[in-house]
Each structure stands twice: as structure tokens, then as C-alpha cells.
């Protein structure tokens, strides 16, 4: 007795190549994305007509209410100590970048920036947002 071979089922579309492409895109976007340090409070920097893009090593944030943050350090004295430790540890003359909210009292920001005079740095710069 002779039996007919069973009919083969259609396998349909192979999804594995699409999964590979999506995975590779995900890796590419993760590697090419810009990772920046962000403050824990909302911040709207002042605007500038023009300016140069800078890549600072040390960035300090000042909120609308005058709250100061650098990394995990909060408060003027804690930030001053943390920045001093960072400058000593890296032993380079990186500029200090202060990113203050546009509504912050800049007299207080300048008084705060004055406290960094004795530290060995590459200058103090105020970071603003381009128009």
C-alpha cells in the first residue's frame, strides 16, 4: 500500500531578520545618543544670540530659587567642596560652567561664582541657551 506524503505547511514570513535589525538600531541609538548631566530641579537657562558649543568637565546648576547642585552635592558649601575635590582629583584646568535659571537672581549667582576664585580652574563661564 502506498501513502501520499503529507503536504508541507507554509512557514510564512521569517521575523528573525527584522528582530536583528531592530536590535542593531537600538544599540546604534544608545551609542550615538548624547548623554548629559541633568539637575534634579526644573531649569530654564537664559537665552543668547550666539555662542560657541563647549564641552565642560565641571557643570554647576543653579535653580530659580537659588538652589545649587553639582552631581549629588546640593547647597553652596557642599558644591564648593565637591568641585574642589573634582579639580584636585582630575588635576586639569577645566572651566567651571554655571548653568543658572533665567529667572534666578544673577547677583546671587555672581556672588556664588566668586567663591571659586581660589580654586585652580580654567575660568568660570555662564552657560546660556541659544535662540
C-alpha positions as CSV (number, residue, x, y, z in Angstrom):
1,X,0.0,0.0,0.0
2,X,1.4,3.4,-1.0
3,X,0.6,6.5,1.1
4,X,0.9,10.1,-0.2
5,X,3.5,12.3,1.5
6,X,1.8,14.9,3.8
7,X,1.6,18.4,2.3
8,X,4.2,20.8,3.6
9,X,2.9,23.7,5.6
10,X,3.9,27.2,4.5
11,X,6.2,28.7,7.1
12,X,5.1,32.3,6.5
13,X,7.4,35.3,7.0
14,X,10.6,34.9,9.0
15,X,10.7,37.6,11.7
16,X,14.2,36.9,13.0
17,X,16.0,39.3,10.5
18,X,13.6,42.1,11.5
19,X,14.3,41.5,15.2
20,X,18.1,41.6,14.4
21,X,17.7,44.9,12.6
22,X,15.7,46.5,15.4
23,X,18.2,45.3,18.0
24,X,21.1,46.8,16.0
25,X,19.2,50.1,15.6
26,X,18.7,50.1,19.3
27,X,22.4,49.6,20.0
28,X,23.3,52.3,17.5
29,X,20.9,54.8,19.0
30,X,22.2,54.1,22.5
31,X,25.8,54.6,21.5
32,X,25.2,57.7,19.4
33,X,22.8,59.4,21.8
34,X,24.1,62.4,23.8
35,X,24.3,61.8,27.5
36,X,24.3,65.0,29.6
37,X,24.1,65.7,33.2
38,X,20.8,67.0,34.3
39,X,19.8,68.8,37.5
40,X,17.2,67.4,39.8
41,X,15.1,70.6,39.6
42,X,13.5,72.4,36.6
43,X,15.8,74.8,34.9
44,X,15.2,77.3,32.0
45,X,18.6,78.9,31.1
46,X,18.9,82.4,29.8
47,X,19.0,82.9,26.1
48,X,21.9,84.1,23.9
49,X,22.0,85.5,20.4
50,X,25.1,83.5,19.5
51,X,27.8,81.4,21.3
52,X,30.2,78.6,20.9
53,X,29.4,75.0,21.9
54,X,31.6,73.9,24.8
55,X,32.3,70.5,26.3
56,X,32.9,71.2,30.0
57,X,34.2,68.8,32.6
58,X,32.6,70.6,35.5
59,X,29.0,71.9,35.3
60,X,27.1,73.5,38.2
61,X,23.4,74.1,38.2
62,X,21.5,77.0,39.9
63,X,17.7,76.8,40.1
64,X,15.2,79.7,40.0
65,X,15.1,79.7,43.8
66,X,18.9,79.8,44.2
67,X,19.3,76.1,45.0
68,X,22.8,74.9,43.8
69,X,23.7,71.4,42.6
70,X,26.9,69.6,41.3
71,X,26.5,65.9,40.8
72,X,25.0,64.6,44.1
73,X,26.1,67.6,46.1
74,X,23.4,70.2,47.0
75,X,23.9,73.5,48.7
76,X,26.7,76.1,48.3
77,X,29.2,74.7,50.8
78,X,28.7,71.0,49.6
79,X,29.0,72.1,46.0
80,X,32.2,74.1,46.7
81,X,33.7,71.1,48.5
82,X,32.7,68.6,45.7
83,X,34.1,70.9,42.9
84,X,37.3,71.4,44.8
85,X,37.7,67.6,45.2
86,X,36.9,67.0,41.5
87,X,39.5,69.6,40.4
88,X,42.2,68.1,42.7
89,X,41.3,64.6,41.5
90,X,41.5,65.4,37.8
91,X,44.4,67.8,38.1
92,X,43.4,69.6,34.9
93,X,42.3,73.2,34.4
94,X,38.8,72.6,33.2
95,X,36.4,75.5,33.0
96,X,33.7,75.8,35.6
97,X,30.3,76.1,33.8
98,X,27.4,77.6,35.7
99,X,24.0,76.9,34.2
100,X,21.5,79.1,36.0
101,X,17.8,79.5,35.5
102,X,16.9,82.6,33.5
103,X,14.8,83.9,36.4
104,X,17.5,83.4,39.0
105,X,18.9,86.5,40.8
106,X,22.2,86.8,38.9
107,X,23.7,89.0,41.7
108,X,23.5,85.9,43.9
109,X,24.8,83.7,41.0
110,X,27.9,86.0,40.7
111,X,28.4,86.1,44.4
112,X,28.3,82.3,44.4
113,X,30.8,82.2,41.4
114,X,33.1,84.5,43.3
115,X,33.6,81.7,45.9
116,X,35.5,79.6,43.2
117,X,38.3,82.2,42.7
118,X,40.8,80.4,44.9
119,X,40.4,77.1,43.0
120,X,42.7,76.1,40.1
121,X,40.3,76.1,37.2
122,X,40.3,77.2,33.5
123,X,37.9,80.1,34.1
124,X,34.2,80.4,35.1
125,X,31.6,80.5,32.3
126,X,27.9,81.1,32.4
127,X,26.0,78.7,30.1
128,X,23.1,80.1,28.2
129,X,20.5,78.7,25.8
130,X,20.8,79.7,22.1
131,X,17.8,81.4,20.4
